């Protein structure tokens, strides 16, 4: 039976839409706990950090309990501080050197070499690299500190061959933490690329060899285009992971000497907990969050065909 809506009686089309909406809500109902957890443990702290950035909350004292709303004063002070711009440049150098280039290029190189070496060798190399990745960050940080210390392993080896090693953590603090982060994070890229290369059908490479393609031509013109989605995803993940590195740098250099290795997470910690400026530290943390969001947006936009 079909009646006019003007009569106040629902039509068959309206009833169908309500049934469809009801089915859609019932299908999405199991997602409700996950959505609530994301709101509680992710959206809530992020919103609180943004709120804290607009206050003069301190670590102790009267303003720790009753902070004042000061608008954008923290951001005005931050953007007029030359140390902030130095920290942004150091953060970008850390991302570019250790994540985008170091971990991804070295991870790809190791994955390719492991596929052309005897199984015993590749297993031993893989175990050594993965061992650095599964190690707790604080343990890895102390291991790197011992390696790069003036009287540490690296200078001991250099001294054994007649070379005088510098004070790496003082003379080259950013180079030291970049190499340390490459050492610790390369395993993640290696495993991703190794799994992706294993999924390439062998008949494709055999056809290329029959057509006269060399090893480099086969890699750059066949393997890389096929695993481009893995490369795009791995670039995004390693960039965001590296943007959150704190313990490794804090243990190795403490952000110093001076501010020569103070990337944004370290600078935010120092301002919030060393100088008791929680509001100012929250402003730095929100800027770090925005930088991570910009990187995610760029990867998603520029590499859209690869990540979809």
LOLO-912116 format. One record per residue (C-alpha): x, y, z. Coordinates in nm, 3 decimals. Layout:
BEGIN
R        x        y        z
R        X        Y        Z
...
This chain:
BEGIN
R        x        y        z
R    0.000    0.000    0.000
R    0.137    0.342   -0.093
R    0.008    0.658    0.081
R    0.097    1.024    0.053
R    0.329    1.177    0.315
R    0.078    1.464    0.344
R   -0.155    1.221    0.519
R    0.100    1.168    0.795
R    0.143    0.801    0.702
R    0.497    0.688    0.627
R    0.564    0.574    0.273
R    0.727    0.243    0.177
R    1.045    0.434    0.078
R    1.068    0.601    0.420
R    1.027    0.271    0.600
R    1.300    0.117    0.385
R    1.540    0.399    0.468
R    1.470    0.360    0.842
R    1.534   -0.016    0.822
R    1.860    0.052    0.633
R    1.968    0.309    0.895
R    1.883    0.068    1.175
R    2.088   -0.211    1.016
R    2.382    0.028    0.966
R    2.372    0.137    1.332
R    2.357   -0.227    1.452
R    2.660   -0.314    1.233
R    2.862   -0.022    1.371
R    2.760   -0.081    1.734
R    3.060   -0.317    1.804
R    3.292   -0.024    1.720
R    3.153    0.180    2.008
R    3.401    0.052    2.276
R    3.697    0.130    2.047
R    3.562    0.478    1.976
R    3.512    0.544    2.347
R    3.868    0.427    2.425
R    4.012    0.651    2.152
R    3.821    0.947    2.293
R    3.935    0.869    2.648
R    4.303    0.790    2.584
R    4.382    0.994    2.272
R    4.138    1.277    2.203
R    4.105    1.364    2.573
R    4.479    1.410    2.646
R    4.528    1.598    2.318
R    4.244    1.836    2.403
R    4.387    1.882    2.755
R    4.733    1.957    2.611
R    4.586    2.226    2.386
R    4.397    2.370    2.684
R    4.716    2.369    2.895
R    4.900    2.559    2.621
R    4.664    2.852    2.678
R    4.732    2.871    3.052
R    5.025    2.970    3.276
R    5.014    2.641    3.471
R    5.337    2.565    3.655
R    5.482    2.253    3.812
R    5.434    2.369    4.169
R    5.298    2.664    4.363
R    4.971    2.853    4.339
R    4.954    2.843    3.957
R    4.985    2.466    3.960
R    4.639    2.449    4.120
R    4.479    2.766    3.987
R    4.633    2.852    3.649
R    4.515    3.159    3.459
R    4.393    3.156    3.100
R    4.650    3.368    2.913
R    4.538    3.316    2.553
R    4.817    3.281    2.298
R    5.090    3.431    2.519
R    5.277    3.099    2.535
R    5.278    3.075    2.154
R    5.391    3.439    2.120
R    5.682    3.371    2.356
R    5.759    3.045    2.177
R    5.768    3.196    1.828
R    5.991    3.479    1.948
R    6.243    3.241    2.107
R    6.543    3.163    1.880
R    6.596    2.834    2.065
R    6.257    2.718    1.933
R    6.362    2.761    1.569
R    6.691    2.587    1.642
R    6.494    2.300    1.794
R    6.264    2.280    1.489
R    6.565    2.258    1.255
R    6.726    1.992    1.475
R    6.399    1.797    1.475
R    6.375    1.810    1.096
R    6.741    1.704    1.064
R    6.677    1.417    1.305
R    6.371    1.304    1.104
R    6.547    1.335    0.769
R    6.874    1.174    0.874
R    6.759    0.891    1.097
R    6.408    0.803    0.972
R    6.346    0.911    0.613
R    6.697    0.835    0.484
R    6.875    0.624    0.745
R    6.622    0.365    0.856
R    6.446    0.335    0.521
R    6.751    0.319    0.294
R    6.951    0.094    0.528
R    6.646   -0.123    0.596
R    6.589   -0.171    0.223
R    6.960   -0.243    0.162
R    6.974   -0.504    0.439
R    6.649   -0.665    0.321
R    6.782   -0.696   -0.035
R    7.120   -0.833    0.078
R    6.955   -1.084    0.311
R    6.763   -1.229    0.017
R    7.088   -1.293   -0.173
R    7.298   -1.441    0.107
R    7.302   -1.793    0.257
R    7.020   -1.858    0.502
R    7.256   -1.897    0.799
R    7.416   -1.557    0.733
R    7.086   -1.379    0.676
R    6.940   -1.533    0.994
R    7.240   -1.423    1.202
R    7.236   -1.068    1.059
R    6.859   -1.045    1.101
R    6.878   -1.157    1.464
R    7.143   -0.894    1.544
R    6.941   -0.614    1.385
R    6.609   -0.721    1.537
R    6.780   -0.749    1.876
R    6.837   -0.373    1.876
R    6.472   -0.314    1.791
R    6.320   -0.536    2.059
R    6.553   -0.397    2.325
R    6.378   -0.161    2.570
R    6.445    0.198    2.474
R    6.617    0.284    2.801
R    6.855   -0.013    2.762
R    6.928    0.080    2.400
R    6.994    0.439    2.510
R    7.249    0.332    2.773
R    7.412    0.096    2.521
R    7.449    0.381    2.271
R    7.581    0.610    2.544
R    7.846    0.351    2.630
R    7.932    0.312    2.261
R    7.973    0.683    2.182
R    8.123    0.791    2.515
R    8.475    0.940    2.507
R    8.612    0.625    2.670
R    8.352    0.399    2.511
R    8.359    0.116    2.260
R    8.394    0.326    1.945
R    8.696    0.523    2.064
R    8.852    0.206    2.207
R    8.833    0.045    1.862
R    8.970    0.360    1.696
R    9.254    0.374    1.950
R    9.340    0.011    1.876
R    9.406    0.100    1.511
R    9.602    0.414    1.599
R    9.331    0.678    1.560
R    9.222    0.938    1.815
R    8.846    0.945    1.841
R    8.669    1.271    1.934
R    8.426    1.322    2.220
R    8.134    1.214    2.004
R    7.854    1.318    2.241
R    8.004    1.667    2.280
R    8.156    1.737    1.940
R    7.897    1.559    1.723
R    7.585    1.520    1.941
R    7.327    1.517    1.659
R    7.533    1.277    1.446
R    7.561    1.045    1.747
R    7.186    1.039    1.821
R    7.100    1.005    1.450
R    7.330    0.700    1.416
R    7.189    0.557    1.740
R    6.831    0.593    1.615
R    6.923    0.437    1.280
R    7.078    0.141    1.463
R    6.770    0.094    1.679
R    6.498    0.149    1.418
R    6.638   -0.012    1.103
R    6.495   -0.354    1.198
R    6.137   -0.228    1.157
R    6.203   -0.114    0.798
R    6.407   -0.426    0.722
R    6.125   -0.659    0.825
R    5.865   -0.461    0.630
R    6.075   -0.453    0.313
R    6.184   -0.815    0.347
R    5.819   -0.926    0.369
R    5.722   -0.705    0.074
R    6.007   -0.831   -0.146
R    5.913   -1.191   -0.063
R    5.563   -1.130   -0.203
R    5.691   -1.038   -0.551
R    5.604   -1.328   -0.788
R    5.932   -1.491   -0.900
R    5.804   -1.533   -1.257
R    5.809   -1.153   -1.299
R    6.181   -1.139   -1.219
R    6.247   -1.443   -1.438
R    6.074   -1.270   -1.729
R    6.286   -0.960   -1.674
R    6.604   -1.169   -1.671
R    6.501   -1.340   -1.993
R    6.451   -0.995   -2.148
R    6.807   -0.902   -2.046
R    6.742   -0.686   -1.738
R    7.031   -0.669   -1.492
R    7.003   -0.686   -1.113
R    6.987   -0.308   -1.069
R    6.736   -0.265   -1.352
R    6.520   -0.541   -1.207
R    6.531   -0.379   -0.862
R    6.460   -0.019   -0.964
R    6.214   -0.086   -1.247
R    6.028   -0.391   -1.113
R    6.073   -0.448   -0.740
R    6.045   -0.086   -0.621
R    5.727   -0.005   -0.820
R    5.561   -0.325   -0.696
R    5.633   -0.255   -0.327
R    5.568    0.122   -0.348
R    5.269    0.094   -0.110
R    5.489   -0.067    0.155
R    5.751    0.206    0.107
R    5.492    0.481    0.151
R    5.344    0.322    0.462
R    5.687    0.254    0.613
R    5.798    0.612    0.551
R    5.494    0.743    0.736
R    5.532    0.505    1.032
R    5.907    0.558    1.079
R    5.867    0.936    1.055
R    5.595    0.945    1.322
R    5.784    0.701    1.546
R    6.103    0.908    1.521
R    5.915    1.229    1.597
R    5.829    1.078    1.937
R    6.183    0.967    2.029
R    6.278    1.111    2.367
R    6.454    0.862    2.594
R    6.734    0.786    2.348
R    6.840    1.151    2.319
R    6.776    1.240    2.681
R    7.002    0.961    2.807
R    7.278    1.013    2.549
R    7.311    1.392    2.550
R    7.033    1.540    2.766
R    6.962    1.772    2.473
R    7.310    1.924    2.495
R    7.569    2.036    2.503
R    7.368    2.356    2.539
R    7.077    2.308    2.300
R    7.272    2.135    2.022
R    7.060    1.819    2.035
R    6.736    1.955    2.184
R    6.472    1.835    1.943
R    6.115    1.940    2.019
R    6.018    1.653    2.258
R    6.333    1.718    2.465
R    6.275    2.094    2.463
R    5.913    2.043    2.575
R    6.028    1.821    2.862
R    6.294    2.069    2.973
R    6.055    2.365    2.973
R    5.773    2.173    3.145
R    5.958    1.971    3.409
R    6.303    2.128    3.442
R    6.188    2.491    3.442
R    5.836    2.410    3.577
R    5.655    2.587    3.291
R    5.383    2.332    3.218
R    5.182    2.570    2.998
R    5.483    2.668    2.789
R    5.589    2.303    2.757
R    5.236    2.214    2.647
R    5.262    2.476    2.372
R    5.581    2.309    2.242
R    5.412    1.969    2.260
R    5.116    2.090    2.053
R    5.355    2.231    1.790
R    5.519    1.886    1.775
R    5.176    1.733    1.729
R    5.100    1.971    1.444
R    5.432    1.886    1.273
R    5.343    1.517    1.292
R    5.000    1.589    1.147
R    5.158    1.789    0.862
R    5.394    1.500    0.778
R    5.099    1.258    0.779
R    4.898    1.489    0.554
R    5.189    1.532    0.312
R    5.248    1.155    0.290
R    4.877    1.093    0.239
R    4.837    1.366   -0.024
R    5.159    1.327   -0.220
R    5.161    0.948   -0.208
R    4.784    0.907   -0.239
R    4.803    0.651   -0.526
R    5.052    0.448   -0.319
R    4.862    0.440    0.011
R    4.510    0.387   -0.122
